[in-house]
Amino acid sequence: MMQSIGLPLLTSQFPLGLAAEELGAELGRPPFHSGPTWPDHLAWGLDSVITAVRLMLCLQPVGASIVARTQLERWSSNLQFNSGIDQQPGESTVAWLNRLWAEPGVRPPDGVETPVGELFADLSELLHGRGRLMPLVWLDVADVTDMPSSEHVQILETIGDALIVSLSHIRTCMATAAEQKGYEVLTQIVNRIRLVAPARSWLPDIRTFLWPLLPMFIQQPGVEGPLGAMATAHRRVISAMQAGREPAEPPELWPVFSFGAHRFRALLAAQHSYQSERTLLGDRFEEHGVENAVAEAVLAGEMAAVLANWLRQDSDKLSPADALAVCASGLRSAQWLWLEDDNRGMGCLRSVIEQVARARTWRLRPERARKTEANPNSTPRDWIEGAGWRRLNLLNRALGEFAHGSTKTNWNIARNALVAIQITDDVEQAQYTGRTHALTAMIFILSVECAAWADTFGSHLGDAYRRVVRIDDAQADQAIEALLNRAWEKRQTPLR
């Protein structure tokens, strides 16, 4: 069922990818890298669709929504620049996006009937732990044995529609680029490319396409086999098309070839990063450092999911239940994207920090939590301050930059803020560990909060969990206090 939902969104990957290559996109560019040229940037947009589809197939709605929303913002910024249709003072982002994409002359996204601003709103609400997409989070973290219902399928189409909007504009940008180069035939072909069609070929075993790129996976002998075969087939089709020949492989296989080629490039990039880190750190390289971090993320995320499931049995605890559910789902996507050097993993952490603060506020200050929930204008900062973490605002804001994709955001500058928050004697090495520090810090904070919530069901449960994750309350308080102080000391660090 999930392939029938996700694979149709890959219909245009091959023809648009071929067009990007004809325009000059770099063949070996890692999927997470937006590239130095405009054709590379357009190709990165295509890669982002595959990234989101992979997360959809894994039922990771927070990660899929982060990728879909950042892309929606990125291409809306481009449309704004080219059309001159600016957001007016006092105009909501939702209203502006509805107006921007409905202007005469803007090509309607294929088959998308929901206004673009409404799609943006739905994705944003999910990332804040509320709204009509929340059943997807519960399907991810609690109802894991259930088949997706018709409601789930309809909700997933919201994420899919947002991706189609971005694809539609990428197609327009490619046609314009081809026209400017004088490629008349390519311009006509690109304009006629169909974005979505029913999947006519499914993968009998899709696991290799979905697995997180852990060192234990990327170092397996022969792991390149299935993905490498897909990448080779993908290249054969492209070479045949470029030579004016009819490819031997049928068109219904091309979307899965594109999927496999994307994952193969991600695998090669992960292998390269692993070896580069080994060379950079030398004797300081920790052989199992990545696996240890992922294991800690799993323990924190699964405990958050268990607590969320327990809490939702109480009608008065539905909000903290939602918060912990989003923490569990968001943390999983964060560490999967982190494994691939994808900055959008930090955008997932943006949801985690807000929702763990929301859960903490409900535990310690329930009256304030109720007021914040009831306020339609409340912001993530309200939850951060409600949790008593005002000094953590720099980390919250830095992660928030990664959760957006308009041209106003600068992920490189935001990453510098993550670097500044660390405590390290090795300034040179710190330039490479800012995102890792943010991930491990959020894993730790969530683990501490899970232990405290477990206490509410019985101190023996909290103590047992603390033994599993090796947390001492006094030391944990000291570590979090030190993080709060570092973030406060660096609060003037620029983010844009």
C-alpha positions in Angstrom: 0.0 0.0 0.0 2.7 2.5 0.9 4.5 2.0 -2.4 1.2 2.9 -4.2 1.2 6.1 -2.3 4.9 7.1 -2.5 6.1 5.8 -5.8 3.7 7.8 -8.0 5.4 11.0 -6.7 8.6 9.7 -8.4 7.0 9.7 -11.9 8.9 12.8 -13.1 12.2 12.0 -11.4 13.8 10.5 -14.5 12.8 13.0 -17.1 13.4 16.0 -14.9 16.7 14.5 -13.7 17.8 14.0 -17.3 16.8 17.6 -18.0 18.8 18.9 -15.0 21.8 16.9 -16.3 21.4 18.4 -19.8 21.4 21.9 -18.1 24.7 21.1 -16.4 23.8 19.6 -13.0 26.8 17.7 -11.4 26.3 13.9 -11.7 28.1 12.9 -8.5 26.6 15.6 -6.2 25.5 14.1 -2.8 21.7 14.2 -2.4 21.9 16.5 0.6 24.0 19.1 -1.2 22.2 22.0 -2.9 25.2 22.6 -5.2 27.0 25.7 -6.4 25.0 26.2 -9.6 21.3 26.7 -10.5 21.0 23.4 -12.3 22.5 21.7 -9.2 19.9 23.5 -7.0 17.1 22.3 -9.2 18.5 18.8 -9.0 18.7 19.1 -5.2 15.0 19.9 -5.3 14.3 16.6 -7.1 16.5 14.8 -4.6 14.5 16.4 -1.8 11.3 14.9 -3.1 12.9 11.4 -3.0 14.1 12.1 0.5 10.6 13.0 1.6 9.1 10.0 -0.2 11.5 7.7 1.6 10.5 9.1 4.9 6.8 8.7 3.9 7.4 5.1 3.0 8.9 4.6 6.5 5.9 6.3 8.1 8.1 9.1 9.5 5.7 12.1 9.1 7.8 14.7 11.0 10.8 14.2 8.7 8.7 14.0 5.6 6.9 17.2 6.6 10.1 19.1 7.4 11.5 18.3 3.9 8.2 19.0 2.2 7.8 22.3 4.0 11.3 23.6 3.5 11.0 22.8 -0.2 7.6 24.6 -0.4 9.2 27.7 1.2 12.2 27.5 -1.1 10.3 27.4 -4.3 7.7 29.9 -3.0 10.6 32.3 -2.5 11.7 31.8 -6.0 8.2 32.4 -7.3 8.0 35.6 -5.2 11.3 36.9 -6.6 10.2 36.3 -10.2 6.7 37.5 -9.8 7.2 40.4 -7.4 4.3 39.3 -5.3 5.5 40.1 -1.8 3.9 39.3 1.5 2.2 42.4 2.8 2.5 43.8 6.3 0.1 42.0 8.6 -0.7 39.3 6.0 -0.3 35.8 7.3 2.0 33.4 5.5 -0.9 31.1 4.8 -2.9 33.9 3.1 0.1 35.1 1.2 1.0 31.7 -0.2 -2.6 31.2 -1.2 -2.5 34.5 -3.1 1.0 33.9 -4.5 0.2 30.5 -6.1 -3.2 31.6 -7.3 -1.9 34.6 -9.3 -2.7 34.6 -13.1 0.3 33.2 -15.0 1.3 30.7 -12.3 1.0 27.2 -13.6 -1.3 25.2 -11.4 0.3 22.2 -9.8 -0.8 19.0 -11.4 -3.9 17.6 -9.7 -3.5 19.6 -6.5 -6.8 21.2 -5.5 -5.9 22.3 -1.9 -4.6 25.9 -1.8 -0.9 26.0 -1.2 -1.2 28.1 2.0 -3.5 25.4 3.5 -0.9 22.7 2.7 1.8 24.8 4.4 -0.5 25.3 7.4 -1.2 21.6 7.8 2.5 20.7 7.6 3.4 23.4 10.1 0.7 22.3 12.6 2.0 18.8 12.5 5.5 20.1 13.3 4.0 21.9 16.3 2.4 18.7 17.6 -1.2 19.5 16.6 -3.6 19.6 13.7 -5.3 17.1 11.3 -2.0 15.3 10.4 -1.4 14.1 13.9 -2.9 10.6 13.3 0.2 9.9 11.1 2.4 10.5 14.2 0.4 8.1 16.2 0.6 5.5 13.4 4.3 5.9 13.5 4.9 5.7 17.2 2.0 3.7 18.7 -0.2 2.0 16.2 2.7 0.3 14.5 0.9 -3.0 13.8 -2.1 -1.2 12.2 -2.4 -1.0 8.4 -2.8 2.6 7.2 -6.5 3.5 7.0 -8.2 5.5 4.3 -7.9 8.5 6.6 -4.1 7.9 6.9 -3.9 7.7 3.1 -5.8 10.9 2.6 -3.6 12.7 5.2 -0.4 11.4 3.6 -1.7 12.9 0.3 -1.3 16.3 2.0 2.4 15.8 2.2 2.4 14.4 -1.3 0.5 17.5 -2.6 3.1 19.8 -1.1 5.8 17.9 -2.9 3.9 18.1 -6.2 3.7 21.9 -5.7 7.5 22.1 -5.4 7.9 19.7 -8.4 5.6 21.9 -10.5 7.8 24.9 -9.9 11.0 23.0 -10.4 9.6 21.9 -13.8 8.8 25.6 -14.6 12.3 26.6 -13.6 13.9 23.9 -15.7 11.9 24.9 -18.8 12.9 28.5 -18.3 16.6 27.6 -17.9 16.4 25.5 -21.1 14.7 28.4 -22.9 17.4 30.8 -21.8 20.1 28.5 -23.2 18.3 28.2 -26.5 17.3 24.6 -26.0 13.9 24.8 -27.7 13.2 21.1 -27.9 14.2 20.5 -24.3 12.0 23.4 -23.2 9.0 21.8 -24.9 9.8 18.4 -23.5 10.1 19.7 -19.9 6.9 21.6 -20.1 5.1 18.4 -21.1 6.5 16.2 -18.4 3.8 14.6 -16.2 4.6 14.9 -12.5 2.5 12.1 -11.1 1.1 8.9 -12.5 0.0 5.6 -10.9 2.9 3.3 -10.0 3.2 0.6 -12.6 6.2 -1.2 -11.0 6.8 -2.0 -7.3 9.9 -3.1 -5.5 9.5 -6.7 -4.2 12.0 -5.9 -1.4 12.2 -2.2 -0.6 14.2 -2.5 2.7 17.6 -1.6 1.1 16.1 1.6 -0.2 14.9 2.6 3.3 17.5 1.5 5.9 19.3 4.2 7.9 22.8 4.6 6.7 24.6 3.3 9.8 28.3 2.4 9.6 27.3 -1.3 10.3 25.2 -1.1 7.1 27.4 0.9 4.8 30.4 -1.3 5.7 28.7 -4.6 4.9 30.3 -6.5 2.0 28.3 -6.2 -1.1 25.9 -3.6 0.3 26.4 -1.6 -2.9 25.0 -4.5 -4.9 21.2 -3.8 -5.1 21.5 0.0 -5.0 24.5 -0.1 -7.4 22.5 -2.2 -9.8 19.7 0.3 -9.8 22.2 3.2 -10.3 23.7 1.3 -13.2 20.4 0.7 -14.8 19.5 4.3 -14.3 22.7 5.4 -16.1 22.0 2.9 -19.0 18.6 4.5 -19.6 20.0 8.0 -19.5 22.9 7.1 -21.8 20.5 5.5 -24.3 18.2 8.6 -24.3 21.2 10.9 -24.7 22.4 8.9 -27.7 18.9 8.9 -29.3 18.3 5.2 -28.7 15.3 3.5 -27.3 16.2 2.2 -23.8 15.9 -1.5 -23.3 14.4 -1.0 -19.8 10.6 -0.3 -19.8 9.5 3.2 -18.6 7.5 1.8 -15.7 10.9 0.9 -14.1 12.4 4.4 -14.4 10.9 5.8 -11.2 12.4 3.0 -9.1 15.7 3.4 -11.0 15.8 7.0 -10.0 15.0 6.1 -6.4 17.8 3.5 -6.3 20.3 5.9 -8.0 19.5 8.5 -5.3 20.0 6.0 -2.5 23.3 4.8 -4.1 24.6 8.4 -4.1 23.6 8.8 -0.5 25.4 5.5 0.4 28.6 6.6 -1.4 28.4 10.0 0.4 27.9 8.3 3.8 30.9 6.0 3.1 33.1 8.9 2.1 32.1 10.9 5.2 32.8 7.9 7.5 36.3 7.5 6.0 36.9 11.3 6.1 36.0 11.4 9.8 38.3 8.5 10.6 41.2 10.3 8.8 40.4 13.6 10.5 40.2 12.3 14.0 42.9 9.7 13.8 43.4 8.0 17.2 40.5 10.0 18.6 38.1 8.3 16.2 35.5 6.2 18.0 34.7 3.1 16.0 31.2 2.7 17.4 30.5 6.3 18.2 27.7 6.6 15.6 26.0 3.3 16.6 26.2 4.4 20.3 24.5 7.7 19.5 21.8 6.0 17.5 21.2 3.4 20.2 20.7 6.2 22.7 18.3 7.9 20.3 16.3 4.6 20.0 16.1 4.2 23.8 14.9 7.8 24.3 12.5 7.7 21.3 10.9 4.4 22.2 10.4 5.4 25.8 8.8 8.6 24.7 6.5 6.6 22.5 5.6 4.2 25.4 4.8 7.2 27.7 2.8 8.9 24.9 0.7 5.7 24.6 0.1 5.5 28.3 -0.7 9.2 28.6 -3.3 9.2 25.8 -5.4 6.8 27.9 -6.2 9.8 30.1 -8.3 12.5 28.4 -6.7 15.1 30.6 -3.2 14.2 29.3 -3.8 14.2 25.5 -1.6 17.3 25.0 1.6 15.9 26.7 0.8 12.6 25.0 0.9 14.3 21.6 4.1 16.1 22.6 6.0 13.0 23.5 4.7 11.2 20.4 6.1 14.0 18.2 9.4 13.7 20.1 9.6 10.0 19.3 8.8 10.4 15.6 10.9 13.6 15.2 13.9 12.2 16.9 13.9 9.1 14.6 13.8 11.3 11.5 16.5 13.6 12.9 19.0 10.9 13.4 18.3 9.2 10.1 18.9 12.5 8.3 21.9 13.3 10.5 23.4 10.0 9.3 23.3 11.4 5.7 24.7 14.9 6.6 21.3 16.4 5.8 20.8 19.7 7.5 17.1 19.1 7.7 17.7 16.6 10.5 18.3 19.7 12.6 14.9 20.9 11.5 13.4 17.7 13.0 15.2 18.5 16.2 13.4 21.8 16.2 10.1 19.9 16.7 11.7 17.8 19.4 13.0 20.7 21.5 9.6 22.4 21.3 7.6 19.3 22.2 9.9 18.1 25.0 9.5 21.6 26.5 5.8 21.3 26.0 5.8 17.9 27.8 7.9 19.4 30.6 5.6 22.4 31.0 2.6 20.1 31.4 4.4 18.0 34.0 5.7 20.9 36.1 3.3 23.8 35.4 0.0 22.4 34.1 -1.9 25.6 34.6 0.6 27.5 32.5 0.5 24.7 29.9 -3.3 24.9 29.6 -3.1 28.7 29.0 -0.4 28.2 26.4 -2.5 25.5 24.6 -5.5 27.7 24.6 -3.7 30.7 23.1 -3.9 30.5 19.3 -1.0 32.9 19.0 1.4 30.9 21.2 4.9 30.2 19.9 7.5 27.6 20.5 9.3 30.1 22.6 6.4 30.1 25.0 6.9 26.4 25.6 10.7 26.9 26.0 10.1 29.5 28.6 7.3 27.6 30.3 9.7 24.7 30.7 12.2 27.0 32.5 14.6 26.9 29.6 14.7 30.6 28.6 18.5 30.4 28.4 18.1 27.7 25.7 16.5 30.1 23.3 19.6 30.3 21.0 19.5 26.5 20.5 15.7 26.7 19.8 16.2 29.6 17.3 19.1 27.9 15.6 17.2 24.7 15.1 14.3 26.7 14.0 16.3 28.1 11.0 16.8 24.5 9.8 13.0 23.9 9.9 12.5 26.6 7.2 13.7 26.9 3.6 13.0 30.4 2.3 15.8 32.5 1.0 15.7 34.5 4.3 17.3 31.5 6.1 20.9 30.6 6.1 21.7 27.1 7.3 25.5 27.7 7.3 25.1 30.6 9.8 22.7 28.6 11.9 25.2 25.8 12.0 27.8 28.2 13.3 25.4 28.8 16.2 25.3 25.1 16.9 29.1 25.0 16.8 29.3 27.9 19.3 27.1 26.2 21.9 29.5 23.3 22.3 32.1 23.0 25.0 35.4 21.8 23.5 39.1 22.5 23.6 39.5 21.6 19.9 38.2 24.6 17.9 39.0 23.1 14.6 37.2 19.8 15.3 34.2 21.7 16.7 33.5 23.1 13.3 32.5 19.6 12.3 30.5 18.5 15.4 27.9 21.2 15.9 25.0 19.1 14.5 26.2 16.0 16.4 26.3 17.9 19.6 22.8 19.3 19.1 21.5 15.7 18.4 23.2 14.2 21.4 22.0 17.1 23.6 18.4 16.6 22.6 18.6 12.8 23.1 19.9 13.5 26.6 17.3 16.1 27.4 14.5 13.8 26.1 15.8 10.9 28.1 15.8 13.0 31.3 12.3 14.1 30.7 11.1 10.6 29.9 12.6 9.4 33.3 10.7 12.2 35.1 7.4 11.3 33.3 8.0 7.6 34.1 8.1 8.5 37.8 4.5 9.7 37.5 3.5 6.1 36.8 5.6 4.8 39.6 9.1 5.6 40.8 10.2 2.0 40.1 9.5 2.6 36.4 11.6 5.8 36.4 14.4 4.2 38.3 14.5 1.2 35.9 14.6 3.5 32.9 17.4 5.5 34.5 19.5 2.3 35.0 19.0 1.4 31.3 20.1 4.8 29.9 22.6 5.4 32.8 21.2 8.7 34.0 21.9 10.1 37.4 19.5 12.9 38.2 22.0 15.2 40.0 24.6 14.8 37.2 21.8 15.3 34.6 20.7 18.5 36.2 24.3 19.8 36.2 24.8 18.8 32.5 21.6 20.6 31.4 22.4 23.6 33.5 25.8 23.8 31.8 24.2 23.6 28.4 21.7 26.4 29.4 24.6 28.6 30.5 26.6 28.0 27.4 23.6 28.8 25.2 22.9 32.0 27.3 26.6 33.1 27.0 26.4 32.8 23.2 22.9 34.3 22.9 24.2 37.2 20.7 25.4 34.7 18.0 23.9 35.8 14.7 21.5 33.4 12.9 21.0 35.3 9.6 
